[in-house]
Amino acid sequence: MAYSGKEKVHKGYKTQRRLVMPGQTTIYFHDATGRVVYFSLEEGQGDLRQNIVDISQEFQTQFNEQITPLIVSDRESWCVEHFVEMSGYRFVTWEKNTYKKEINELSDDLFSDIVIVNERPYRFYEFPEKKQYQNADKTVSVALRRIVIWNLESNTRPVCVSNDAIEKDKIFLGQNMLGRWGASENGFKHMGDRFNLNYVPLIKVTEDSENQEMKNPLFKQTSAKKRTIENGLQKIINTLADVAEIYNKDGSVRSNSKRQRLLHERSELEDELAAVKEQLKEIPERINLKDETDGEKSFKVIDQETKNLFDLVQSMVWNARRTLIDMLKRHYSDKRDLVNLLDHISRCHGWVKTTHHAVFVQLEPLDVPRYRAAQKGLINELNSLKACLPNGKVFKFSVGNKKET
């Protein structure tokens, strides 16, 4: 949620605008049915990886069999150090920097039979050996399973990776990974269509943030200088490969030749690069804004109470919709019309009557016979729940053309 006020707050990435902007980030987790099970409102970009670890620890204590839930996440969670931290839990995510030539050269016979996921045909293949992944410094490594998901419709072969030692079926892991992507992403995409996830009921910015760290401008400037020198050095090296040495008549090397000039420039840039690298070692990458400005400037935190309450209500309403859809499935078999039919039923005209003991809600019947039958079936199932208001009044639903007296 972007913030456009005058106070200084941490920045996050706004997907809709594709910009880094001041504000907050809400991280949602939903289960395989699309129900929200956890959300966290955080400053700036938020910490998705830490949330994945926290939710894995939390839900491990909730299951009777002590089986860690399988966490499915996008490429934003890609980090070798994070994967090592998740060694005691289960995850599956998209592989970054896939070598496409290797994947495209895989024989078609290696893949499984066709599996239909969200009305699209897929085939799956898992490499027999795990692959070792290393961090940028090559100080940490982790071995992960690799599963190729072949989309026959678009003829693409993305790869997902997992550390799951419990679930051996590659198709199961591939299907769950597809539940986090594109047309299959039935949690956040459809939830965002029906609710305003960016809405903040009250913007209150008064307290200082506990996190006062920011990127050091001097470190950023010096790093940019280092990259400029490295690029210049690489250009000289590339040019030297094409410039031949020139000799005098007596066989000695000509001192003022182009190659000698380039060698001299290379030597100077190498010395300059070494000096800049030494400077970077002494410059902290991050600084404390409050300390650097003697308290004159500080990062503020946007109050989270009202937003958390608002998101909690939205999540409960969304989960209730998912429950109603599951109920409606028992009375209507066409999945393509299921969500639209629920919308029609919930928007029906009708009447409400309240007494000392109950609240009666009567809906007008739908015109289409199969819709009307599903409407009555859903109403009867809701009545069987005997739902009550906090004041003890029972909810009772009915379908009819005439207002009951």
HUURWO-V270784 format. One line per field, one symbol per residue. phi: phi as a letter, one per 20 degrees, with the letter a starting at -180 (. if undefined). psi: psi as a letter, one per 30 degrees, with the letter a starting at -180 (. if undefined). Layout:
BEGIN
phi->???
psi->???
END
This chain:
BEGIN
phi->.fddfefecfeceeffelcecfqccdddccefenefdabbecflfmcffffffffffffffeefeleffeedceffefaffffffefecdbbbffelfefffffefffffefffceclmcecccbdffdfdedcffeldccbdcfccedeeffdldcfcdcbdfdeeefffffffffffdblfefeeffffffdcefefdfbdcccefffedfbffgffffffffffffffffffffffffddefddffenefffdfffffffffffffffffffffffffeeffcceffffdlnfcafedfgdffffffffffffffffffffffffgfdbeeffdgffffffffdffrcccccfdbdedddfffffgfffffffffffffffflfcfgenfeecdbcaedffd
psi->jkkgafljllklkjeefhljlkalkkjkklaffgkkfklkklkbflieeeeeeeeeeefeffkeghkkljkklaffgjkeeeeefgfgaklklkklhkjeeeeffkkffflllkkkjhgkkllkkkkfklkkkllefhfklkklkkkkjjjfefhlilklllgjfejfjeeeeeeeeffgkbffigdeeeefffliffkjekjjjelkkfjgklkjeeeeeeeeeeeeeeeeeeeeeeeeffklkkllegflkkfgleeeeeeeeeeeeeeeeeeeeeeeffkkekljeeefghfeklklkkkfeeeeeeeeeeeeeeeeeeeeeeefeffkfjfegeeeeeeeefgklalkkkaffljkjkkkklekeeeeeeeeeeeeeeeffhkklfgfkkkkllklfkkk.
END
